[in-house]
Amino acid sequence: MSDGRIEVRLLPKGCGPQHGAPVHIAYVDVGEFAQAGLALDEGLQSIAKHVHSPVAINVFDMEHAYTTTSDGLCVAGAIVAFAAADGGKIHPEFGRLFCKEREVTPATFVREPHLKLGYARFPGRKLFIGPDPLQKIVPLHNVAISGRVVNNNSGTEVMDCVTMEEMLVPILGQLQILRDQDILWGSTGKEISVGIGCTIVEDYSRSQQFLQCKPGDTAHSSGVYAQTLKARLPCIVAPKEVLATAILDALDFGLRPAAELGCSPAVLQVAAAYGVELNAHNITPAARLELAAIGINVDTLAQSGPALSREQIIRQADTIIPGVENAARIKSEQVIEKIRIKV
Amino acid sequence: MRAMHTSLPDWLQKLTAAVYQCSPLKTVVIKGLENLQYAKFQSLRTGRVELAVTALAADSRVENVEIVVVPRIPETMHTIIIKGFDKSGSPVRAILENTNILHPTEDVELVGFAAVEDRRPKLGEH
């Protein structure tokens, strides 16, 4: 029973690597709103009012939803709404967006084959990735803005557009926080900078309505400069064995890099270590150029050594998966304040 | 007021005059249009803005009026025009690019104001 309060996990502004979080970041499960009898908008307003400072708010459904990563991995838990609030207010026109509940059927797999895993593995869950564009009054990016707070790419990139500080918060790291599990934080580095561009075709995606980057291609298409695009940002991600497990789950299900999954450095390195087909022939010259610039040769990667078992890869994930500079592993509870807000 | 669009110099003059007509001792500052050299403004809304400026300037508590123009939509797409000229000043080559700019919303200009009267119509209804 609700005691008239909702539990919110709060990463305070300034907490984190480099300059830390540019604004407060509030994480809440939609079940908290349901128990308190609040509609989504009411719950968001309660948090905005309570924090009364610049805050990005991400609402999760950890029990009934699943989502995807930018390289096409299906994972349990999803952001179902995201908002930006400043001075206790959510901007009425641009301050919040609700993610679209996707209908997934076998017909969906023709265009988005990476969703096969979620369909099979999470039969009772609904898919949420990015917002429903029909709720936008102007064709903004998938972004919520209030005052100085920018909550971008459906809740995975936060900024203060007055101080112009920014932080990258990929979905797997946020799911760790919702589960009170360990997180990894540091600076993004060149591998993440390249990796977040190695996406897949996806409708109502986190970044845009129709993401058109075929597996094996790069959405950034920035050549040797892809490694610098997002290379010096503070970030919070999942520990590498968590990412390795999600990649191995997809590989064990039969999904492959540059076929159903993106060709991000993490996916390629785990797939190579596991000894599965990398589909190097599907990796475009533009993606090859970006990967080669950070030392990944897709033609020789598969021959880099004997195949490892699933358990070996998970155990050695820190050395197999590249990315995150000056990384520190911490218990999320060390830095996340759990607050109970009266509603 | 004639139903025609107002030129940029006229617009600046009208709003400045709206303050001085209340008192030449009061000051007015207009921000946000520094890069505009030429533009036309909706006349109907120019009149409404003039009325709002007059209302504030006529308030005996108000000594200084500040008028700030910001994009209402906080993510705007801009065209970048890159032009190259030769030493005689003749055009050689130009490239068009575009970029989205994320701006703060109007709230950052309103810090400290308890009384804010929002007279803007909803987006799409103006």
Boltz contact constraints between the chains, C-beta under 6 A:
constraints:
  - contact:
      token1: [A, 86]
      token2: [B, 107]
      max_distance: 6.0
  - contact:
      token1: [A, 91]
      token2: [B, 105]
      max_distance: 6.0
  - contact:
      token1: [A, 93]
      token2: [B, 123]
      max_distance: 6.0
  - contact:
      token1: [A, 94]
      token2: [B, 74]
      max_distance: 6.0
  - contact:
      token1: [A, 137]
      token2: [B, 123]
      max_distance: 6.0
  - contact:
      token1: [A, 138]
      token2: [B, 73]
      max_distance: 6.0
  - contact:
      token1: [A, 140]
      token2: [B, 75]
      max_distance: 6.0
  - contact:
      token1: [A, 141]
      token2: [B, 75]
      max_distance: 6.0
  - contact:
      token1: [A, 145]
      token2: [B, 74]
      max_distance: 6.0
  - contact:
      token1: [A, 145]
      token2: [B, 105]
      max_distance: 6.0
  - contact:
      token1: [A, 146]
      token2: [B, 105]
      max_distance: 6.0
  - contact:
      token1: [A, 147]
      token2: [B, 104]
      max_distance: 6.0
  - contact:
      token1: [A, 147]
      token2: [B, 105]
      max_distance: 6.0
  - contact:
      token1: [A, 147]
      token2: [B, 107]
      max_distance: 6.0
  - contact:
      token1: [A, 147]
      token2: [B, 108]
      max_distance: 6.0
  - contact:
      token1: [A, 148]
      token2: [B, 104]
      max_distance: 6.0
  - contact:
      token1: [A, 148]
      token2: [B, 108]
      max_distance: 6.0
  - contact:
      token1: [A, 150]
      token2: [B, 102]
      max_distance: 6.0
  - contact:
      token1: [A, 161]
      token2: [B, 102]
      max_distance: 6.0
  - contact:
      token1: [A, 161]
      token2: [B, 104]
      max_distance: 6.0
  - contact:
      token1: [A, 162]
      token2: [B, 104]
      max_distance: 6.0
